[in-house]
Amino acid sequence: MTRYLHAIFAVIMTSVFLLPSCAPRRAEIELDTAAVDAARLLSMVRERTSRVSTLEGRGTLSFESPEFGGTASFELSLRKPDSLLVIFEGPFGIDVGTLFLSREKYVVYSSMENLVVTGVPRTRAIRTVIPFDLSVDQILNAFSGGVEIPDVIDPIRAYHIEGDRFLVSIRCGDRVCSYWIDNTNLQVTKYEVREEDGSLFLQATSAAFTEEGEASAPRRIVVTFPQKERQVSVYYTSLTLNPPNPSFAYSLPTDARTILR
């Protein structure tokens, strides 16, 4: 697949690991590991995520890699647990690409090539246009502000205070995942994934949280893949949490070439 589709999907790679949670900005727990055990803390963060059911936003995405880089504007609509639409624009409002994802299908359109790629959203099929193995749930959870914390926690690898945040490390498959959690609002503000040998696979940070009722999400996200020398930055200029009727309408050129996966 060409670099244009990879750039479009860079925002997906980012969101899978940006891991914002949802919470009111008020003191929740004392910054003390004795105040709450690690498993309970992660469960509280996971519970905050359920407070966002729909999302609408606009912003800019910047992507840097050894091969190419660039910036595009995007507009996003999300409804948990089954619908996502992201429309990308270039300078002067020129369409760059479209992503639609549901449980039944995915559609990716690149205006640079006038090409549509569509199919059933299985991980293997999505892998043909995204240079990472991602499931539908990972993509939907990411854009909805979900934090990838498993329901069953393996033995805690580390749990202590670092600066003004909790730091919890757990086993995640063949890697180790670490979460830096702000105790005043139970937000994951930093996330790392390391290989068995300790090398850094991914680092993500989130900041500038916006709030609506008892839900919140970050407006600034930076994700770095050191081994691949890639970095993705997302900045929301507007972000609406739990809008009642997000739109998932999109159109594609009738003369676009189509590939079925």
C-alpha positions in Angstrom: 0.0 0.0 0.0 1.2 3.5 -0.8 2.5 6.1 1.6 -0.7 8.1 1.4 -2.8 5.4 2.9 -0.1 4.8 5.6 -0.2 8.4 6.5 -4.0 8.3 6.8 -3.7 5.4 9.1 -1.0 7.0 11.2 -3.8 8.6 13.3 -5.1 5.1 14.1 -1.7 3.9 15.2 -1.4 6.9 17.4 -4.8 6.5 19.0 -4.4 2.8 19.8 -1.6 3.9 22.2 -2.5 7.4 23.3 -4.8 5.9 25.9 -6.7 8.9 27.3 -9.2 8.0 30.1 -12.3 9.9 31.2 -12.7 11.6 34.5 -13.8 14.8 36.3 -11.0 17.1 37.3 -11.2 16.7 41.0 -9.1 15.0 43.6 -10.0 11.3 43.5 -7.4 9.5 45.6 -4.3 10.4 47.7 -1.0 10.2 45.9 0.0 7.2 48.0 0.3 3.5 46.9 -1.1 2.6 50.3 -4.3 4.4 49.5 -5.3 2.1 46.7 -3.7 -1.1 45.3 -2.5 -1.2 41.7 -5.2 -3.4 40.3 -7.9 -1.3 41.9 -6.3 1.9 40.5 -6.3 0.4 36.9 -9.9 -0.7 37.3 -10.9 2.9 38.3 -9.2 4.3 35.2 -10.9 1.7 33.0 -14.3 2.6 34.6 -13.7 6.3 33.7 -13.5 5.2 30.0 -17.1 4.1 30.0 -18.2 7.7 30.6 -17.7 8.6 26.9 -20.1 7.0 24.5 -19.9 9.3 21.5 -17.3 11.8 20.3 -16.9 14.5 17.7 -13.7 16.5 17.0 -11.6 18.5 14.6 -7.9 19.0 14.6 -4.6 18.5 12.9 -2.4 15.4 12.5 1.4 15.6 11.9 3.3 12.5 10.9 7.1 12.2 10.7 9.2 9.2 9.5 12.4 8.6 7.6 10.4 8.2 4.4 8.1 11.2 4.5 6.2 13.6 6.7 3.3 16.0 6.6 0.3 17.6 8.2 -3.4 17.2 7.5 -6.6 18.4 9.1 -9.2 15.9 10.2 -12.8 15.7 11.3 -13.9 12.8 13.4 -17.2 11.1 14.6 -17.3 8.1 16.9 -20.0 6.0 18.5 -19.1 3.2 20.9 -18.9 0.3 20.3 -19.3 0.1 16.5 -18.9 3.2 14.4 -16.0 5.5 13.4 -15.6 8.1 10.6 -12.5 10.2 10.1 -12.2 12.6 7.1 -8.8 14.1 6.3 -8.3 17.4 4.6 -5.2 19.1 3.2 -4.5 22.8 2.5 -7.5 24.9 1.4 -9.9 22.2 2.5 -8.8 19.7 -0.2 -10.0 16.2 0.6 -7.0 13.9 1.4 -8.7 10.7 2.6 -11.6 9.0 4.4 -11.8 6.2 6.9 -15.1 4.5 7.9 -15.1 1.6 10.3 -17.9 -0.6 11.6 -18.3 -4.2 12.8 -19.3 -5.2 9.3 -16.9 -3.3 7.1 -14.1 -0.8 6.7 -13.6 1.7 3.9 -10.4 3.7 3.2 -10.3 6.3 0.5 -7.1 8.1 -0.7 -7.8 11.1 -2.9 -4.2 11.2 -4.0 -4.7 7.9 -5.9 -8.5 8.1 -6.2 -8.4 4.6 -4.6 -10.9 2.9 -2.3 -9.9 -0.1 -0.2 -12.7 -1.9 1.6 -13.5 -5.2 3.2 -14.5 -7.0 6.4 -12.5 -5.5 9.3 -10.5 -8.5 10.4 -7.1 -7.8 11.8 -5.4 -9.5 8.8 -7.3 -7.5 6.3 -6.7 -4.2 8.2 -3.0 -5.1 8.3 -2.8 -4.7 4.5 -3.4 -0.9 4.8 -2.0 -0.3 8.4 1.6 -1.3 9.0 0.6 -2.7 12.5 -1.6 -5.5 13.7 -4.7 -3.8 15.1 -8.1 -5.2 15.9 -11.4 -3.4 15.4 -11.8 -3.1 19.2 -8.4 -1.5 19.6 -9.2 1.1 16.9 -12.6 1.9 18.3 -11.4 2.0 21.9 -8.6 4.3 21.0 -10.7 6.9 19.3 -13.3 6.7 22.0 -10.7 7.6 24.6 -10.3 4.0 25.8 -7.3 2.8 27.7 -6.0 -0.6 26.9 -6.0 -2.1 30.3 -6.9 -5.8 30.4 -9.8 -7.0 32.5 -7.5 -9.7 34.0 -4.3 -8.1 35.3 -1.2 -10.3 35.3 1.0 -9.9 38.4 2.0 -6.3 38.8 5.6 -5.7 37.7 6.0 -2.3 39.4 3.8 0.1 41.4 5.2 3.3 42.9 5.0 7.1 42.8 7.1 8.9 40.2 7.0 12.7 40.5 3.3 13.7 40.9 1.9 10.5 39.3 1.3 6.9 40.0 3.4 4.5 37.9 2.0 1.0 37.3 3.7 -1.6 35.1 2.1 -4.8 34.0 2.6 -7.7 31.6 0.9 -7.2 28.2 1.6 -10.2 26.0 5.3 -10.5 25.3 5.9 -6.9 26.4 5.7 -4.7 29.5 3.2 -1.9 29.6 3.6 1.1 31.9 1.0 3.7 32.9 1.6 7.1 34.5 -1.7 8.1 36.1 -2.6 11.5 37.5 -4.3 11.0 40.8 -6.4 14.2 40.6 -8.4 13.0 37.7 -7.3 9.4 37.1 -6.0 10.3 33.6 -3.3 8.2 31.9 -0.9 11.0 30.9 2.0 8.8 29.7 2.2 5.3 28.4 5.1 3.1 27.4 5.5 -0.3 25.9 8.9 -2.1 26.3 10.2 -5.2 24.8 11.6 -8.1 26.9 15.1 -6.7 26.7 13.9 -3.4 28.0 14.1 -1.5 24.7 11.4 1.1 24.1 8.8 0.0 21.5 6.4 2.9 22.0 5.9 6.0 24.1 2.7 8.2 24.2 1.8 11.3 26.1 -1.4 13.2 26.4 -2.2 16.7 27.7 -4.6 19.7 27.6 -7.6 17.8 28.7 -11.1 19.1 27.9 -14.1 18.3 30.2 -17.8 17.9 29.7 -19.8 16.8 32.7 -18.0 13.8 34.2 -16.1 13.0 31.0 -12.8 14.3 29.8 -10.3 13.6 27.0 -6.9 15.1 25.8 -6.6 17.6 23.1 -2.9 17.0 22.5 -1.4 13.6 21.9 2.2 12.7 20.8 3.2 9.1 20.0 6.7 8.0 19.2 7.9 4.7 17.8 11.6 4.9 18.4 12.6 1.7 16.7 10.9 2.8 13.5 11.8 6.5 13.9 8.2 7.5 13.5 6.2 10.1 15.4 2.6 11.1 15.2 1.2 14.3 16.9 -2.5 15.0 17.2 -4.0 18.3 18.2 -7.7 18.8 18.6 -8.9 22.4 17.9 -12.4 21.4 19.0 -13.6 18.3 20.9 -17.2 17.4 21.9 -17.8 14.6 24.3 -21.1 12.6 24.2 -22.9 14.5 21.4 -26.3 13.0 20.9 -26.3 12.3 17.2 -22.8 12.2 15.6 -22.9 12.0 11.8 -21.4 9.1 9.9 -22.3 10.3 6.4 -19.6 10.3 3.7 -19.3 10.2 0.0 -16.8 8.6 -2.5 -16.2 9.5 -6.1 -18.0 7.2 -8.5 -14.9 6.9 -10.7 -12.6 5.8 -7.8 -10.7 2.5 -8.3 -11.8 -0.1 -5.7 -9.9 -2.9 -4.1 -11.7 -5.5 -2.0 -9.8 -7.2 0.8 
